[in-house]
């Protein structure tokens, strides 16, 4: 089954995290946190939302951010 992300949320999240690789890693890690039982930091609109859409909304709303270590260590 193919899942479709909300394109509007994806574009909004890309404004906050323009590096696609970093955004993918952020969505993956936060999705795993939600699966493990952490609560969403945004209001969930539907009964069974896609986890990716929740994470994209959290990112677009500035609730989560990516930290990048550029020290090389």
C-alpha positions as semicolon CSV with decimal commas, in nm:
position;residue;x (nm);y (nm);z (nm)
1;X;0,000;0,000;0,000
2;X;0,139;0,339;-0,100
3;X;0,112;0,617;0,156
4;X;0,074;0,974;0,037
5;X;0,209;1,262;0,240
6;X;0,023;1,588;0,255
7;X;0,208;1,799;-0,005
8;X;0,117;2,129;0,165
9;X;0,265;2,009;0,494
10;X;0,574;1,881;0,314
11;X;0,633;2,219;0,149
12;X;0,580;2,403;0,479
13;X;0,825;2,171;0,656
14;X;1,081;2,221;0,376
15;X;1,077;2,594;0,455
16;X;1,192;2,513;0,810
17;X;1,432;2,229;0,713
18;X;1,541;2,288;0,352
19;X;1,790;1,999;0,343
20;X;1,585;1,700;0,224
21;X;1,820;1,441;0,378
22;X;1,794;1,608;0,718
23;X;1,415;1,638;0,684
24;X;1,385;1,268;0,598
25;X;1,593;1,171;0,900
26;X;1,392;1,403;1,124
27;X;1,061;1,256;1,004
28;X;1,192;0,902;1,048
29;X;1,323;0,958;1,400
30;X;1,016;1,147;1,521
31;X;0,782;0,887;1,365
32;X;0,959;0,617;1,566
33;X;0,912;0,828;1,881
34;X;0,539;0,857;1,811
35;X;0,514;0,482;1,751
36;X;0,690;0,426;2,085
37;X;0,415;0,623;2,260
38;X;0,520;0,987;2,266
39;X;0,233;1,228;2,218
40;X;0,204;1,461;1,919
41;X;0,291;1,825;1,985
42;X;0,019;1,947;1,748
43;X;-0,355;1,901;1,731
44;X;-0,441;1,591;1,530
45;X;-0,723;1,664;1,285
46;X;-0,833;1,314;1,181
47;X;-0,901;0,988;1,364
48;X;-0,616;0,797;1,197
49;X;-0,364;1,047;1,065
50;X;-0,047;0,940;0,893
51;X;0,248;0,967;1,132
52;X;0,449;1,145;0,866
53;X;0,183;1,417;0,838
54;X;0,191;1,471;1,215
55;X;0,569;1,510;1,206
56;X;0,557;1,742;0,905
57;X;0,302;1,961;1,085
58;X;0,518;1,963;1,399
59;X;0,814;2,069;1,185
60;X;0,621;2,332;0,990
61;X;0,486;2,478;1,316
62;X;0,838;2,497;1,462
63;X;0,765;2,243;1,737
64;X;1,063;2,025;1,643
65;X;1,394;2,114;1,487
66;X;1,700;1,933;1,357
67;X;2,037;1,983;1,517
68;X;2,335;1,928;1,292
69;X;2,680;1,863;1,439
70;X;2,933;2,015;1,202
71;X;3,232;1,956;1,428
72;X;3,323;1,634;1,247
73;X;3,387;1,442;1,567
